[in-house]
Amino acid sequence: MTTKPRARKFRIRRSGEAGAAPTPGAAARARHAAATGATGEANPLDSGHDDGLGSRPFPTAASAASTAAGGAGRGSERGAAHLSTPAEMSAEAEIDAIRREGLTGRQLRMARRVAQRHGLSPVSDFDAVRLLRRQGIDPFERSNMLELVVPGRGAEAEAEPKLPQTVKPAPVPSTEVLAEDQRAAEIMRMQRDIVRRRRRKIAQLVTRLFFFVVLPTIIAGYYYFAIATPMYETNTEFVIQKADSPGASQLGGLFRGTGFATSQDSITVQGYLQSRDAMLRLDQDMNFRRHFSDPAIDPLQRLDPNASMEDAYRLYRRVVKVGYDPTEGVVKMRVIAPDPQLSVAFSEKLIEYAEEQVDKLTQRLREDQMRGAREAFKEAEAKMIAAQKKVQELQEKLGVFDPAAESGALLSQITAFETQLHQKRLELQQLLDNPRPNQARVDGVKGDIRRLEALVAELRAQMTDSGADSASLAQVTGQLRLAETELQTRQLMMTQALQQLEAARMEANRQTRFLSMGVRPVAPDEATYPRALENTVLALVVFAGIYLMLSLTASVLREQVSG
């Protein structure tokens, strides 16, 4: 249902009446324009306001001009008295003819700008049209925004006089009254034209949307639903733990069992599993490149058999995804393959690589510990052997096997001889106490005493005095005791080094860091990729966004260029 507008009067120029006879209102306006044209006054009805018809001339301009020809001639005769030269009369006639063309205000302003750009000095907008036409320039030609700047005219533009435009009086309502049927027919024609333009624009919009959004989405959906090769994903989770050391401090025990204790190891393992070295080992052990170069895989996911190492590595990074959660300390690995069993095999092989990498992280530490313990034990053993050889050399050199036993034997002999010496002295005293002692016995006892004293002195000299060829027993005992003490010390140090070596061997045999599986790889029974519906919707959103951005960019550029 179409609602008729409530406007009472309309200024309608119908295109079908260009060759018809002029209406009384048009003839009156033509006579009025001819009458006022000689005096240079502007027609209020021919003002510079835009009437919505653009740059097209009025359909009734020709008829109005022919009808008002006589009146214009009479008006020009009356105004001839006010003109001084024939050139001014012809210019005024041209301006009058331009007024009757029915130019819009936008066209007149454009003509004035073009005239100023070409160095002309018009006194009015109509005069600008006249001057431009005399020079063969189209005053209504669309120009680029960059052409508005003319180089080398800065000083001339400043020197040009800037004259004010002629003041146009406000337009008055038209005296022409249309009939109801003509008004309704014109309104229906405009409505049909609006509907036709709207339908044309909608059809163009639908066509663009179909070619730039719907058609690419259909192609993407067809690929995901019909062409894409199904891929199977295997999830694996593992954590790197550290063995409890008996000598660990209480402060270190605070972080024991958390992700902070092995965060560096987990990050190192994650980086290794995503490295080219892991890809090369997987290709060497499991033929990674050959499996993804299978002709059964669709062309977009298939790896070229002659692909470079970088192409294979990009594919490896796309199908092997390793992540590390620092809050939980868990390493999560996802492996994608065209076959579920192959995906499980890839996951297990990568886990073996991770375990080897974890072992290598502590291998150097364990080797350093064992190397230090072995070197300390070898050094203690060598010094103990040297001390033992020194004791043996002293025993051979001095001729004393056991200085303590030798000293004990000498001391026992000295003690025995001194005991006999005391007895002889007592016996001698007893003989001397007799008033008439037996001289023979006294002499014999005195001889025994002298011999015992000489023997005791000789034995004592053997213990303390050293001769030219042999050392004293005290010197021999001191040297041997020092050598034996050093030997005992070296034996004790060798025993401690041996204990340290055994402890280091036990620590090395016990794995300090190990990989603990949280989620083992299991072969999926359904394909994980492609996610056809999700990917199709995502493609629709992406294409729609691209089309929207391009449309907005084109609209902004068109608006800027058209000015």
BELPEBEL-V814416 format. One line per field, one symbol per residue. phi: phi as a letter, one per 40 degrees, with the letter a starting at -180 (. if undefined). psi: psi as a letter, one per 40 degrees, with the letter a starting at -180 (. if undefined). burial: b if it has 24 or more other ideal C-beta (glycine too) atoms within 12 Angstrom, else e. Layout:
BEGIN
phi->???
psi->???
burial->???
END
This chain:
BEGIN
phi->.bccccccbbbbbcccbccccccccccccccccccccccgcccccbccccbgcgccccccccccccccccccccccccccccccbccccccccccccccccgccccccccccccccccgcbccacccccccccccgbccbccbccccccbcgbccccccccccccccccccbccccbccccccccccccccccccccccccccccccccccbbccccccccccccbbdccbbbbbbbabcbbccccccccccccccgbcccbcccccccccccbcccccccccccbfcccccccccccccbcccdccccccccccccccbbbbbcccbgbcbbbbbacbccccccccccccccccccccccbccccccccccccccccccccccccccccccccccccgbcbcccccccccccccccccccccccccccccccccbcccccccccccccccccccccccccccbcbccbbccccccccccccccccccccccccccccccccccccccccccbacbccbccbcccbccbcccccccccccccccccccccccccccccccccg
psi->hhhiieidiihhhhdefdeiiiiddddddddddddeddeeiihdefieiheeeaeiiidedddddddeddddddddddeddeididdddddddddddddeefiidddddddddddddeeigieiddddddddddefhhefhhiiddeehhieedddddeihgiiihhhiiiiiiehhiiddddddddddddddddddddddddddddddddedddddddddddddddhhhihhhhhhiihihihhdeiidddedeheieddfdddddddddddeiddddddddddefddddeeheeiiddeihhdfiiddddddddddehhhihhddefhhhhhhhiehddddddddddddddddddddddedddddddddddddddddddddddddddddddddddefhdhddddddddddddddddddddddddddddddehdgihddddddddddddddddddddddddddiiaddiiidddddddddddddddddddddddddddddddddddddhhdhihhhdhihhhieihdiigddddddddddddddddddddddddddddddd.
burial->eeeeeeeeebbbbbeeeeeeebbebbbebbbbbbbbbbebbbbebbbbeebebebebbebbbbbbebbbebbeebbeebeeeeeeeeebebbbbbbbbbbbbbbbebbbbbbbbbbbbebebebbbbbbbbbbeeeeebbeeeeeeeeeeeeeeeeeeeeeeeeeeeeeeeeeeeeeeeeeebeebeeeeeeeeeeeeeeeeeeeeeeeeebbeeebeebbeebeeebbbbbbbbbbbbbbbeeeeeeeeeeeeeeeebebbbebbbbbbebbbeeebbebbbeebebbebbeeeebeeebbbeeeeeeeebbebbeebbebebeeeebbbbbbbbbbbbebbbbbbbbbbbbbbebbbebbeeebeebbeebeebbeebeeebeebeeebeebbeebebeebeebbeebeeebeebeeebeebeebbeebeeeeeeeeeeeeebeebbeebeeebeebeebbeeeeeeebbbbbbbebbeebbebbeebeebbeebeebbeebeebbeebbbebbeeeebebbeeebbbeeeeebeebbeebeeebeeeeeeeeeeeeeeee
END
